[in-house]
Amino acid sequence: MTVAPADLLPVMQRSHGAGTLEVKRSGGATRIARLHQSGNARIRVPKTYGKALEAVLINTSGGITGGDTLAWTISAAPATETVVTTQACERIYKSSGDTGRQESAIRVGAGASLFWLPQETILFDGGRLQRGLDVSLGEDARFLGLETLVFGREAMGETVASAFFHDRWRIRGADGDLVHADDVRFDLRGAGETADPAVLGGNRVVATLVFATPDDGESRGLMVAGARALLKDATGGASQIGDKKGGKVVIRLAAPSSYILREQLLPVIALFLGERALPKVWSL
C-alpha cells in the first residue's frame, strides 16, 4: 500500500463566521444601527410587537467541529432593550483533534437591558469546544445570560465518553470591576465519567443563568424567592450576591433531559424578562 505524503493529503474545510449587531434607541423603540455578517454567521431580526428588539443568531454550517471559529459581537446603546437568541441548538461535532472556538463580545450601554438566551449547545462524543462570553455593562445596565449544555441526544441514545468543553464567562460593570467570572471545564476521557455524583450524577443537561442588575438586595431577594418557587422540584439552586448598589442572581440547574430542563427554565426566563416576550424559538 502506498501512503500519500502528508502535504498531499486532503485538508478538511473549516467554517469561519462572524456577526455584528449594534442597536440604538430611535422613536421610542430599539432599532438596528448596524448589522454585519460574514462566512457562516447570519443575524435575523424578525418583526415583533413587544418592547424589545429580538435578534436571532444563525450558524449556517449546522454546527462546530475542530478548527471552526464563530464570533458574535453585540452592542446595545443606552436605554435600549434587546433579546438575543439562536435559531436552533448549536451542535459540537466529533473532532479529528483540533478544538472549535466561539467568542461572544457584548456591550450594554447605560440603562439598557440585554437578554442573552441562546438555545442549548449539544456536545457530541469526541467534540471539542472552547467558548468565551465577554460582557461589559454601562451604568444601571441589566444583563441576563443563559447557557445550557447537553451531553449527547437522549432520543438517539447517545453517550459522551470522550470530549473537551471549556466555557469562560467574564462580566464587568461600568467601573471595569468584575461582576461575574465563571469557568466550566469538562475533559472527558472515558465512559461513565459524567455519571459521577461530583459531576452530573446521572443527569445529561446542565444550565447556568446569571442576571446582573442594578436593583438592590431586597429586589434581588424577591427574584430569587420567585425563581426558587418555580424550581422547587428541580435539581439545582438560586442565589443572589451584591450590595445596595447592585449585584447578581445566579441559577444553576441539572436535569436528565433537555426537555425537562427547558420545562423548568421557561417560567424562570419569563420571570426575568418581565413584560418582554419570550422568543418564539423557545416555545415547547
C-alpha angles and dihedrals in degrees: 000000000000116000117208117234114261092249090057096051115107115263114224113237115247126209121231124183139169131183130185127192125181121182131193140188112255132159092355093303139089111255139172114275097174136356125185129169135176139176114357095340118106132174123200126187109199121203110263135170100216132100095263133064110242120215124189119203118210131193103200093193089072096236147347128275135169113316096013119126131200126180130185126188119189123181121183118192121221118295094012126132119213136173116196122192140150131254093233143350114297111240122211105202130201112287130215089220109298122101122239117227134210124180127185122189117190129184119189116193128220113300092000126131124214126181115199105198112159117171121249125306111224115208113205125204107279093018121143125196136167110192133180134190116192116183129182118191129203125214112304091358123151127215130182115190127185132178126174125191123200121194102217130320109294093201089060093047091241123165128195111222100155124030145121124223129167121176118185123189127187121175119180131188131228091277092051093251118140113261098174136003123183133171119182116182132179120181103175119189105164144030116273099024093119090054091067110115089234091056117035101327094217096320121119102195130061131179137189123198123185125184114191110194142164089224118121126253095266092055092046089049090056090050091052092047090051092048093048091052090053092046099044092124096039130100107245141042149247130226140166130222130186144065139263091293094059143287142167146281117222125196126182123186140178129192140170093242140022091238092057092046092048090051088054095044101048097072090043092052089048089052092058094040091057110183093357118105122251111243110263092232088067094061115117 
